[in-house]
Amino acid sequence: MKIYNDFDLTAFNSYRIKAIGKTVYFPENEDDLICLYKKSTEYILLGSGHNIILYNDYYDKPIIIFNGNFNRIIWDGNTGFELEAGVMMHDVANEALNRSLKGLEIFYDIPSSLGGAVVMNAGASGEEIKDVLVKVRYLDLKDLQIKEILKDDISFEYRNSFFQKNTDKIVLKAWLELSLSNKDAIKNKMELIKEQRWAKQPKDFPNAGSVFKRPPGYFVGAIMDDLQLKGCKVGGAKVSEKHGGFIINFANATGKDIVDLISHVNDKVNEKYGFKLEVEQRII
């Protein structure tokens, strides 16, 4: 296990917010993680650093990062994969492509770790991680026991799951079941998805993906257009002109800039529509 003091977190969050962690751990296996939690249960847990907002400039609370570690991909020789929580989903999508397996094309251009994808039931275009998930292995902080849970018992919802509601359960590993298909067809779908995303998403500035969950009966982008919030700024944070559902770091934004901009957007939404948008990103 690697341990760092006064560690620069800028490269470990996709907004590229400048922040320092007093003590940062990079566990390499389950034993490392159990060892850490036997000492304390008070950690900030980061996966790939996507879908999060670092609000503070400095973190006294110790941080555990899976990015770059805990990322083995094991193919079962048929249509299944065993994946550690820190593996990036686009790497798994490429592994599936190499073996002519379909079911992960949407993750080719979604920046997420396996653990993060399971916790928030990541997906797009009507497809979600739950569609190919078999079971999950996790560490239960209540008794420091490693347990496994089947997909049907994870209570998946739109961008939500058992793990999102129970933050004392740490995803360690997951098993996926895919299906054989034509390799060219899989590749074509992956490239089409990437092309469509790049056409409408602000890939030229640091961001953490979609900020808000889609409210029933509405689309976030349409709401932003109606309220003329595209281009709205707070400090170095701005609502993207390319897609109103995204906030970008265009000028050395702080986490506070981003959170304040979210609050301003929600004030405007509530004033016009009578509700507030649910934030999809985790504020730390």
C-alpha positions in Angstrom: 0.0 0.0 0.0 1.3 3.5 -0.9 0.9 6.3 1.6 1.4 10.0 0.9 1.4 13.1 3.1 0.2 16.5 1.9 -0.9 14.9 -1.4 -2.0 17.0 -4.3 -5.5 15.9 -5.3 -5.8 18.1 -8.5 -5.2 15.2 -10.8 -7.5 12.9 -8.9 -10.7 14.8 -9.4 -12.1 15.4 -12.9 -13.0 19.1 -12.2 -9.3 19.6 -11.6 -10.0 21.5 -8.4 -6.8 22.3 -6.5 -6.9 20.6 -3.1 -4.5 18.9 -0.7 -5.0 15.7 1.4 -3.1 15.6 4.6 -2.8 11.8 4.4 -3.8 9.7 1.3 -3.8 5.9 1.0 -3.7 3.9 -2.2 -4.6 0.3 -1.1 -3.6 -2.5 -3.5 -5.8 -5.4 -2.2 -8.6 -6.3 0.1 -6.2 -6.9 3.0 -4.8 -3.3 2.7 -8.4 -2.0 2.9 -9.4 -4.1 5.9 -6.2 -3.1 7.7 -7.1 0.6 7.2 -10.6 0.2 8.5 -9.5 -1.8 11.5 -7.6 1.4 12.6 -10.5 3.8 11.8 -13.7 4.0 9.8 -13.3 7.7 9.3 -12.1 8.1 5.7 -13.0 9.9 2.6 -13.3 7.3 -0.2 -12.5 8.3 -3.8 -12.8 6.1 -6.8 -11.8 7.5 -10.2 -12.4 11.1 -9.0 -15.4 11.6 -11.4 -18.8 12.6 -10.2 -17.4 14.4 -7.2 -16.9 18.0 -6.1 -14.0 18.7 -3.7 -15.4 21.6 -1.7 -12.4 22.2 0.6 -8.8 23.4 -0.2 -7.3 21.1 2.5 -8.5 17.8 4.0 -7.4 16.8 7.4 -9.5 13.6 7.2 -7.5 10.8 5.7 -8.4 9.8 2.1 -8.5 6.4 0.4 -8.1 6.4 -3.4 -8.7 3.5 -5.7 -7.6 5.2 -8.9 -4.6 3.4 -10.3 -4.9 0.5 -7.9 -7.3 -2.2 -7.2 -8.0 -2.6 -10.9 -7.6 -6.2 -12.0 -9.8 -7.5 -14.9 -10.3 -11.2 -14.9 -12.0 -12.8 -17.9 -13.7 -16.2 -17.2 -12.9 -17.5 -20.7 -16.5 -17.3 -21.8 -18.8 -14.3 -21.4 -18.1 -13.1 -17.8 -15.7 -10.7 -16.1 -14.6 -10.4 -12.5 -13.6 -6.8 -11.8 -12.0 -5.0 -9.0 -13.6 -1.7 -7.9 -10.8 0.6 -9.1 -10.9 -0.6 -12.7 -12.0 2.1 -15.2 -15.2 1.1 -17.1 -13.8 2.2 -20.5 -10.9 -0.3 -20.0 -13.5 -3.0 -19.3 -15.5 -2.0 -22.4 -12.3 -2.4 -24.5 -11.6 -5.8 -23.0 -15.2 -6.8 -23.9 -14.7 -5.6 -27.4 -11.5 -7.6 -27.8 -13.5 -10.7 -26.9 -16.5 -9.9 -29.1 -18.7 -9.4 -26.0 -21.6 -6.8 -26.0 -23.3 -5.1 -23.1 -20.7 -2.4 -22.1 -20.7 -0.2 -25.2 -22.2 2.7 -23.4 -19.3 2.7 -20.9 -16.7 3.2 -23.7 -16.8 7.0 -23.1 -18.2 7.2 -19.6 -15.4 8.2 -17.2 -16.2 6.0 -14.2 -14.6 3.3 -12.1 -16.4 0.0 -11.6 -17.1 0.8 -8.0 -18.6 4.2 -8.8 -20.6 2.7 -11.6 -22.2 0.2 -9.3 -22.9 2.6 -6.5 -24.7 5.1 -8.7 -26.1 2.6 -11.2 -24.3 4.4 -14.0 -25.5 4.3 -17.5 -26.9 6.2 -20.5 -29.5 5.9 -23.3 -31.6 3.5 -21.2 -28.8 1.1 -20.5 -27.3 0.8 -17.0 -24.7 -1.2 -15.2 -27.4 -3.3 -13.5 -28.3 -4.8 -16.9 -25.1 -6.8 -16.9 -24.3 -7.2 -13.2 -24.4 -10.6 -11.5 -23.2 -9.9 -8.0 -21.0 -7.6 -5.9 -18.4 -8.3 -3.2 -18.1 -5.6 -0.5 -16.7 -4.7 2.9 -19.3 -4.2 5.5 -17.9 -1.5 7.9 -20.4 -2.5 10.6 -18.5 -5.8 11.4 -15.5 -5.5 9.0 -16.6 -8.7 7.2 -16.4 -9.2 3.5 -19.8 -10.1 2.0 -21.4 -10.7 -1.4 -24.8 -9.6 -2.7 -26.7 -10.6 -5.8 -28.0 -8.0 -8.3 -31.6 -8.6 -7.3 -30.9 -7.6 -3.7 -29.1 -4.3 -4.5 -32.3 -2.3 -5.0 -31.1 -0.5 -8.1 -33.0 2.6 -9.2 -32.2 5.5 -11.5 -28.7 6.6 -10.5 -29.2 5.0 -7.1 -28.6 1.7 -5.3 -28.3 -0.1 -2.0 -24.6 1.1 -1.8 -25.6 4.7 -2.3 -28.0 4.5 0.5 -25.6 2.5 2.8 -22.3 4.3 2.7 -20.8 1.8 5.3 -20.7 -0.8 2.5 -17.6 -0.5 0.4 -17.6 -2.1 -3.1 -14.6 -4.3 -3.6 -15.4 -6.3 -6.7 -18.2 -7.1 -9.1 -19.0 -9.9 -11.6 -20.6 -9.0 -15.0 -22.2 -11.3 -17.5 -22.1 -10.2 -21.2 -23.1 -11.9 -24.4 -21.4 -12.8 -27.6 -21.9 -10.6 -30.7 -20.3 -9.3 -33.8 -17.1 -7.4 -33.0 -17.6 -4.9 -35.8 -21.1 -4.1 -34.6 -19.9 -3.6 -31.1 -17.1 -1.3 -32.2 -19.5 0.7 -34.4 -21.9 1.2 -31.5 -19.0 2.3 -29.3 -17.8 4.9 -31.8 -21.3 6.2 -32.5 -21.9 6.7 -28.8 -18.6 8.5 -28.4 -19.3 10.7 -31.4 -22.7 11.7 -30.1 -21.4 12.5 -26.6 -18.5 14.6 -27.9 -21.0 16.5 -30.1 -23.1 17.7 -27.2 -20.8 17.5 -24.1 -18.2 20.0 -23.0 -15.1 17.8 -23.4 -12.8 20.8 -23.8 -13.0 21.9 -20.1 -12.7 20.0 -16.8 -16.0 18.8 -15.6 -17.6 15.9 -13.7 -20.3 14.9 -16.1 -24.0 15.5 -15.6 -24.6 17.6 -12.5 -28.2 17.0 -11.9 -30.5 14.0 -12.0 -33.3 14.2 -14.6 -36.5 15.3 -12.8 -39.7 13.3 -13.7 -41.3 14.8 -16.7 -38.5 17.3 -17.5 -35.1 17.5 -19.1 -32.3 19.4 -17.4 -31.0 20.8 -20.7 -34.4 22.2 -21.6 -34.8 23.8 -18.2 -31.5 25.5 -18.5 -32.4 26.8 -22.0 -35.8 28.1 -20.7 -34.1 29.9 -17.8 -31.3 31.2 -20.0 -28.7 29.8 -17.5 -26.2 28.6 -20.1 -23.0 30.6 -19.6 -23.9 31.6 -16.0 -20.8 32.0 -13.9 -19.7 32.0 -10.3 -15.9 32.6 -9.9 -14.2 30.1 -12.2 -17.2 27.8 -12.6 -19.7 28.1 -15.5 -22.8 26.4 -16.8 -21.6 25.0 -20.1 -22.9 26.8 -23.2 -22.7 23.4 -25.0 -25.0 21.5 -22.6 -26.8 23.2 -19.7 -26.6 20.0 -17.6 -22.9 20.4 -17.2 -20.8 22.8 -15.1 -17.2 23.4 -16.3 -14.1 24.6 -14.6 -13.1 27.3 -17.1 -10.8 29.5 -14.9 -9.3 27.7 -11.8 -12.7 27.2 -10.1 -12.8 26.2 -6.5 -15.2 23.7 -5.1 -17.1 26.5 -3.5 -17.5 28.2 -6.9 -19.2 25.1 -8.2 -21.4 24.6 -5.2 -22.5 28.2 -5.2 -23.3 28.0 -8.9 -25.4 24.9 -8.3 -27.3 26.8 -5.5 -27.9 29.8 -7.8 -29.2 27.5 -10.6 -31.5 25.7 -8.1 -32.8 29.1 -6.8 -33.8 30.0 -10.4 -35.3 26.5 -11.1 -37.4 26.6 -7.9 -38.6 30.1 -8.6 -39.9 29.1 -12.0 -40.8 25.4 -11.6 -41.5 25.0 -7.9 -38.9 22.3 -7.3 -35.1 22.0 -7.0 -32.9 19.7 -9.1 -31.3 16.8 -7.3 -27.6 17.0 -7.5 -26.1 13.8 -9.0 -22.5 14.6 -7.9 -21.1 14.0 -4.5 -19.9 17.1 -2.6 -17.0 16.3 -0.3 
